[in-house]
Amino acid sequence: MHYKFMKLSLTFILSLLIVFISSCSTIPEEINTSSKLTQKDDNLFINNHFKNPVNENVVVALTKGYKLKKINALEKELITSSISDGNIKRGYVSSVEEMLNSLEKVLSNELNLEINTSEKNKKIILESLLSDEISFSVSFNENSSNSITSEVLYSKLSYFCQGFIDEQKNILEKSVFEDNFSNKKVVVIYSNKFYEDVNQLKLKYPNQIFIEINDKNFDVAIQKVLEVNRSNERKLLISKLDRNIEIEHNPRIRKDINKVYFLVDYDLGKAVAPSLRNYSIELSIFSSSEIFHGADDLNDLADFEDIFIPVSKKFLKKAGGKNFKSLKDEFERLILDDYITIEKIIRNNLFNKPYLLNTGDIIVMQDRCLKRNMNFWKINLSELSNQP
C-alpha cells in the first residue's frame, strides 16, 4: 500500500484513516494571548532557553519547533520576538535560529517512507504524519527492511539502540543493582510472565532475593519475605504471657533489604503494590512502565504511588491527555511519533543539533544509535492532575 498526502486537515483525520484518501487546506488556530505567564514545560531543555517567565504560548511554539512540528506565522513571530527582546538567552539564540531553519527545510521537503508494519501501527503512523501537516509519501511494504513489530514498545525502531522497554530495564538494572552500594539486599518480586527476565537477573545477581507471586499468594509471599509473620508471632507470644496486657503492634520488617524491584503486569501490580506499602513506607520501590500499561485512566496510577519509574511525568501527562483504551496504546502512539521525528532529522541531514522527542531532548549523531533521555520519576498522582 502506498499513500501520498500534502497538508491535510486535522478535521478530517478520522475519515482519512478509515478510507485513506482525502485532502483539504488548514487554517492556523489563533493563539490565546491572554494566557498567564509561565516558565515551565516540565522540560529543562525548553525552560533553560529563557531569562524570565514568558507567555505559555512562546513555550508551546518553541516546543513544537524543536519537535519539528509545523508552527504558524504568529507562533514564529512569538519566537523571534523573544530573541529580539533578549528573553531567549544569548547562548541559545543560535540553537533557536538553527531549529527554525531546520523546520523550514523539513516543511519544504517531502518525507518519503517505506515501512513494514501491522495494520494498527499503520493507522498510528498515518495519524502522526497527518497531524504534522507536511508533505509525505508512505509505502507500507511487507518486503521493506524497515520493520516495526506490532509490539512497538518492545521493538528496536530504526536508529535507536534499544526498544523502549529494554531501555527502561537497563536503566533500572543499573540503579537497582549496580548502584546498590550498601550491604542491604534487593527483593525482586515477579510473576511467571517475566520468568526470562528474572533468570537473567539471577545469573548476574545471585545474592539478591527473588520471590515469585500470583494473584492468590502475593500477600502471604510478601509477608514471608519481609518477615512480617515473625513480628506477628512475637506479638502473639508476648500476649500469651499475660492476657491482661493490651498490645498495640505495628509489624516490623527485616532490616537487611532496602530496595524492591517489581516485574509484574497491571492486573497483579495494582494489588501487590498497595499490599507492599501496607507493610513498609521506607523501602524504595522500582518498576518499568509495564506495571501500569493496562490502566485506562491516569487516576489508576493511585495504586502505584511512590514507585520509581524511568519515565517522565511529562511523558505520562501526554499519554493521558485524552480518552484512551490503555496507557500502553498511548505509549505506542508517542513512541511512533518520536520515530517520525527521527525520520525527519535523518532524511534532511539535520545532525548534531538538539531536538525534542516525547521522551525528552536528543541530539542525533551520524552513524550512532540513539538513546532516549529518560530519568526517574516517583509516581505522584497529585502532580499529574495539578500540573498545567
C-alpha positions as CSV (number, residue, x, y, z in Angstrom):
1,M,0.0,0.0,0.0
2,H,1.2,3.5,-0.8
3,Y,-0.2,6.8,0.4
4,K,0.7,10.3,-0.5
5,F,-0.5,13.4,1.2
6,M,0.1,17.1,1.3
7,K,-1.0,19.4,4.1
8,L,-4.1,17.6,5.2
9,S,-6.6,18.9,7.7
10,L,-6.8,17.5,11.2
11,T,-10.5,17.9,11.0
12,F,-10.6,15.0,8.5
13,I,-8.1,12.7,10.2
14,L,-10.6,10.1,11.3
15,S,-12.2,9.8,7.9
16,L,-8.8,9.8,6.3
17,L,-7.7,7.0,8.4
18,I,-10.8,5.0,7.5
19,V,-10.7,5.5,3.8
20,F,-7.1,6.6,3.5
21,I,-7.9,9.1,0.8
22,S,-8.8,12.8,1.1
23,S,-7.3,16.3,1.2
24,C,-8.0,19.9,2.2
25,S,-6.3,23.1,3.4
26,T,-5.8,24.1,7.1
27,I,-6.4,27.3,8.9
28,P,-3.9,28.1,11.7
29,E,-5.6,28.2,15.1
30,E,-5.4,31.5,16.9
31,I,-3.2,31.8,19.9
32,N,-4.7,32.8,23.2
33,T,-2.6,35.8,24.0
34,S,-4.3,36.4,27.3
35,S,-2.9,33.2,28.9
36,K,-0.9,33.5,32.0
37,L,2.9,33.8,32.1
38,T,4.8,30.6,32.7
39,Q,8.3,29.3,32.7
40,K,7.7,25.6,33.0
41,D,7.1,23.0,30.4
42,D,8.2,20.1,32.7
43,N,11.2,20.2,30.4
44,L,14.5,21.7,31.5
45,F,15.7,21.9,27.9
46,I,13.0,24.4,27.0
47,N,13.0,26.3,30.3
48,N,16.7,26.9,30.1
49,H,16.2,29.0,27.0
50,F,14.5,31.8,28.8
51,K,15.8,34.5,31.2
52,N,12.4,35.4,32.6
53,P,8.9,34.0,32.7
54,V,7.2,34.1,29.3
55,N,3.8,33.7,27.9
56,E,3.0,30.0,27.8
57,N,2.3,30.3,24.0
58,V,6.0,31.0,23.5
59,V,6.8,27.8,25.3
60,V,4.3,25.9,23.2
61,A,5.7,27.4,20.0
62,L,9.3,26.7,20.8
63,T,8.4,23.1,21.9
64,K,6.6,22.5,18.6
65,G,9.6,23.9,16.7
66,Y,12.1,21.6,18.4
67,K,9.8,18.7,17.7
68,L,9.9,19.7,14.0
69,K,6.1,20.2,14.1
70,K,4.6,22.9,11.9
71,I,4.3,26.4,13.5
72,N,2.2,29.1,12.1
73,A,3.2,32.7,11.4
74,L,2.1,34.1,14.7
75,E,4.0,31.3,16.6
76,K,7.1,32.0,14.7
77,E,6.7,35.7,15.5
78,L,6.5,34.9,19.2
79,I,9.8,33.0,19.0
80,T,11.6,35.7,17.0
81,S,10.3,38.4,19.3
82,S,11.6,36.5,22.3
83,I,15.0,36.6,20.6
84,S,14.9,40.3,19.8
85,D,13.7,41.4,23.2
86,G,16.5,39.4,24.8
87,N,14.4,36.9,26.8
88,I,15.9,34.0,25.0
89,K,19.4,33.6,26.5
90,R,22.3,34.6,24.2
91,G,23.7,31.1,24.4
92,Y,20.5,29.6,22.9
93,V,19.9,32.1,20.1
94,S,21.9,30.3,17.5
95,S,20.3,27.0,18.5
96,V,16.8,28.5,18.0
97,E,17.8,30.0,14.7
98,E,19.2,26.7,13.5
99,M,16.0,25.0,14.7
100,L,13.8,27.4,12.6
101,N,16.0,26.8,9.6
102,S,15.7,23.0,10.1
103,L,12.0,23.2,10.4
104,E,11.7,25.2,7.2
105,K,13.8,22.5,5.5
106,V,11.5,19.8,6.8
107,L,8.4,21.6,5.7
108,S,9.7,22.3,2.2
109,N,10.8,18.7,1.5
110,E,8.5,15.7,1.1
111,L,9.1,13.0,3.6
112,N,9.3,9.6,1.9
113,L,8.9,6.5,4.0
114,E,8.8,2.7,3.3
115,I,7.7,0.6,6.3
116,N,6.7,-3.0,7.0
117,T,4.4,-3.0,10.0
118,S,1.0,-4.0,11.4
119,E,-2.4,-2.6,10.5
120,K,-2.6,-1.0,13.9
121,N,0.7,0.8,13.5
122,K,-0.2,1.9,10.0
123,K,-3.1,3.9,11.4
124,I,-1.0,5.4,14.2
125,I,1.8,6.4,11.7
126,L,-0.7,8.0,9.3
127,E,-2.3,9.9,12.1
128,S,1.1,11.2,13.2
129,L,2.0,12.3,9.7
130,L,-1.3,13.9,9.1
131,S,-1.1,15.9,12.3
132,D,2.3,17.3,11.2
133,E,0.7,19.0,8.2
134,I,3.7,18.2,6.0
135,S,4.0,16.7,2.5
136,F,4.7,13.0,2.7
137,S,4.7,9.7,0.9
138,V,4.5,6.5,2.7
139,S,4.6,2.9,1.4
140,F,3.6,0.0,3.6
141,N,5.6,-2.7,2.0
142,E,5.9,-6.2,3.5
143,N,9.3,-6.6,1.9
144,S,10.8,-3.4,3.4
145,S,13.8,-3.9,5.6
146,N,12.4,-1.1,7.9
147,S,10.2,-3.3,10.0
148,I,8.2,-2.2,13.1
149,T,6.7,-5.1,15.0
150,S,3.1,-4.9,16.4
151,E,4.6,-4.7,19.9
152,V,6.0,-1.2,19.4
153,L,7.3,-0.7,23.0
154,Y,9.4,-3.9,22.7
155,S,10.6,-3.1,19.1
156,K,14.0,-1.6,18.4
157,L,12.9,1.0,16.0
158,S,15.3,2.2,13.3
159,Y,18.1,4.4,14.6
160,F,17.5,3.6,18.2
161,C,19.9,1.5,20.3
162,Q,17.1,-0.4,22.1
163,G,13.4,-0.7,22.4
164,F,11.5,1.5,24.8
165,I,11.0,-1.2,27.5
166,D,14.5,-2.7,27.1
167,E,16.0,0.8,27.6
168,Q,13.9,1.2,30.8
169,K,15.1,-2.2,32.1
170,N,18.7,-1.3,31.5
171,I,18.3,1.9,33.5
172,L,16.5,0.1,36.2
173,E,19.2,-2.6,36.4
174,K,21.9,0.0,36.9
175,S,20.0,1.9,39.5
176,V,18.6,-1.0,41.4
177,F,21.5,-3.5,41.4
178,E,24.8,-1.9,40.1
179,D,24.4,1.3,42.1
180,N,23.4,-0.5,45.3
181,F,26.5,0.3,47.4
182,S,25.1,-0.7,50.7
183,N,25.3,-4.2,52.1
184,K,21.5,-4.5,52.0
185,K,19.7,-6.7,49.6
186,V,17.2,-6.1,46.7
187,V,13.9,-8.0,46.7
188,V,12.7,-8.9,43.2
189,I,9.0,-9.6,43.2
190,Y,7.9,-11.1,39.9
191,S,5.2,-13.1,38.1
192,N,5.7,-16.0,35.8
193,K,5.2,-13.7,32.8
194,F,8.7,-12.2,33.5
195,Y,10.4,-15.5,34.1
196,E,13.1,-15.0,31.4
197,D,14.0,-11.5,32.7
198,V,14.3,-12.9,36.2
199,N,16.5,-15.8,35.1
200,Q,19.0,-13.3,33.6
201,L,19.0,-11.2,36.8
202,K,19.5,-14.3,38.9
203,L,22.6,-15.2,36.9
204,K,24.0,-11.7,37.4
205,Y,22.9,-11.0,40.9
206,P,22.6,-14.4,42.7
207,N,22.8,-13.0,46.2
208,Q,19.6,-11.0,45.9
209,I,16.2,-12.2,47.0
210,F,13.7,-13.4,44.3
211,I,10.1,-14.1,45.0
212,E,7.6,-15.4,42.5
213,I,3.9,-14.4,43.2
214,N,0.5,-14.8,41.7
215,D,-2.9,-13.3,42.3
216,K,-3.6,-15.8,45.1
217,N,-0.4,-15.9,47.2
218,F,1.0,-12.4,46.8
219,D,0.1,-11.0,50.3
220,V,1.3,-14.1,52.1
221,A,4.5,-14.2,50.0
222,I,5.2,-10.5,50.8
223,Q,4.7,-11.1,54.5
224,K,7.1,-14.0,54.4
225,V,9.9,-12.3,52.5
226,L,9.6,-9.2,54.7
227,E,9.4,-11.4,57.8
228,V,6.2,-9.7,58.9
229,N,4.9,-13.1,60.1
230,R,7.8,-13.4,62.5
231,S,7.0,-10.0,64.0
232,N,3.3,-11.1,64.4
233,E,4.4,-14.3,66.0
234,R,6.5,-12.4,68.6
235,K,3.4,-10.2,69.4
236,L,1.3,-13.3,69.8
237,L,3.8,-14.9,72.1
238,I,4.0,-11.8,74.3
239,S,0.2,-11.5,74.5
240,K,0.0,-15.2,75.7
241,L,2.3,-14.5,78.6
242,D,-0.2,-12.0,80.1
243,R,-3.6,-11.8,78.5
244,N,-4.4,-8.7,80.6
245,I,-1.9,-6.7,78.7
246,E,-3.2,-4.9,75.6
247,I,-0.6,-4.6,73.0
248,E,-0.5,-2.1,70.1
249,H,1.5,-3.7,67.4
250,N,2.9,-2.4,64.1
251,P,4.7,-5.3,62.3
252,R,8.5,-4.6,61.8
253,I,10.0,-5.8,58.6
254,R,13.6,-7.2,58.2
255,K,16.3,-4.6,58.1
256,D,18.7,-6.2,55.6
257,I,16.7,-5.0,52.5
258,N,16.4,-1.5,51.1
259,K,15.0,-1.9,47.5
260,V,12.2,-3.7,45.8
261,Y,12.0,-4.3,42.1
262,F,8.6,-5.2,40.6
263,L,8.4,-7.3,37.5
264,V,4.6,-7.8,37.3
265,D,1.9,-6.6,34.9
266,Y,-1.0,-4.3,35.7
267,D,-3.6,-6.7,36.9
268,L,-1.2,-8.1,39.5
269,G,0.6,-4.9,40.1
270,K,-2.5,-2.9,41.2
271,A,-2.9,-5.5,44.0
272,V,0.6,-6.2,45.1
273,A,1.9,-2.6,45.2
274,P,-0.6,-1.3,47.8
275,S,-0.1,-4.6,49.7
276,L,3.7,-3.9,50.0
277,R,3.2,-0.3,51.0
278,N,0.9,-1.5,53.7
279,Y,3.9,-3.2,55.4
280,S,6.6,-0.6,54.7
281,I,6.7,3.0,53.5
282,E,10.5,3.1,53.8
283,L,11.6,0.7,51.0
284,S,12.5,2.2,47.7
285,I,10.3,0.5,45.1
286,F,11.2,0.4,41.3
287,S,9.4,-0.8,38.2
288,S,9.3,-0.3,34.5
289,S,6.1,1.3,33.0
290,E,4.9,-2.3,32.3
291,I,3.3,-2.3,35.8
292,F,0.6,0.1,34.7
293,H,0.3,-0.5,30.9
294,G,-3.2,-1.9,31.4
295,A,-4.5,1.2,33.1
296,D,-7.2,3.1,31.2
297,D,-7.1,6.3,33.3
298,L,-4.3,8.2,34.9
299,N,-6.2,8.0,38.2
300,D,-5.5,4.3,38.2
301,L,-1.9,5.2,39.0
302,A,-3.0,5.9,42.6
303,D,-2.3,2.2,43.2
304,F,1.4,2.8,42.3
305,E,2.1,6.0,44.3
306,D,5.8,6.4,45.3
307,I,7.1,3.8,42.9
308,F,10.2,5.0,40.9
309,I,9.8,4.6,37.2
310,P,12.3,5.6,34.4
311,V,9.5,7.5,32.6
312,S,9.0,11.3,33.0
313,K,5.9,12.9,34.4
314,K,5.6,14.9,31.2
315,F,5.5,11.7,29.1
316,L,2.7,10.3,31.2
317,K,0.8,13.5,31.0
318,K,1.0,13.4,27.2
319,A,-0.3,9.9,27.2
320,G,-3.2,10.8,29.5
321,G,-4.2,13.9,27.6
322,K,-7.4,12.4,26.1
323,N,-9.6,9.4,26.4
324,F,-7.8,6.2,25.6
325,K,-8.1,2.4,25.7
326,S,-4.9,1.8,27.8
327,L,-1.7,3.6,28.7
328,K,0.1,1.0,26.6
329,D,-1.7,2.1,23.5
330,E,-0.9,5.8,24.2
331,F,2.7,5.0,24.8
332,E,2.9,3.3,21.4
333,R,1.4,6.4,19.8
334,L,4.0,8.6,21.4
335,I,6.9,6.3,20.6
336,L,5.9,6.1,16.9
337,D,5.5,9.9,16.8
338,D,9.1,10.1,18.0
339,Y,10.1,7.7,15.3
340,I,8.6,10.0,12.7
341,T,10.6,12.9,14.2
342,I,13.8,11.0,13.9
343,E,13.0,10.2,10.2
344,K,12.6,13.9,9.6
345,I,16.0,14.5,11.1
346,I,17.8,11.7,9.3
347,R,16.3,12.3,5.9
348,N,17.0,16.0,6.0
349,N,20.6,15.6,7.3
350,L,19.9,17.6,10.5
351,F,22.6,16.1,12.5
352,N,24.4,17.4,15.6
353,K,21.6,19.7,16.7
354,P,19.2,19.5,19.6
355,Y,15.6,18.4,19.0
356,L,12.8,17.2,21.2
357,L,11.1,13.8,21.4
358,N,8.2,12.9,23.6
359,T,10.8,11.1,25.8
360,G,13.0,14.2,26.0
361,D,15.6,16.2,24.2
362,I,18.0,14.5,21.9
363,I,21.0,15.2,19.5
364,V,21.2,12.8,16.5
365,M,24.8,11.9,15.6
366,Q,25.5,10.4,12.2
367,D,26.3,6.7,12.3
368,R,25.4,6.4,16.1
369,C,22.4,4.7,17.5
370,L,20.1,6.8,19.7
371,K,19.4,6.6,23.4
372,R,16.2,8.2,24.8
373,N,16.6,10.8,27.5
374,M,14.7,9.0,30.3
375,N,15.0,9.9,34.0
376,F,13.4,8.5,37.1
377,W,10.1,10.0,38.4
378,K,8.4,9.0,41.7
379,I,4.8,8.4,40.9
380,N,2.7,11.2,42.5
381,L,-0.9,11.4,41.3
382,S,-1.4,14.9,42.5
383,E,1.4,16.1,40.2
384,L,-0.3,14.5,37.2
385,S,-3.6,16.2,38.0
386,N,-2.4,19.6,39.2
387,Q,0.2,20.5,36.6
388,P,-0.9,22.6,33.7
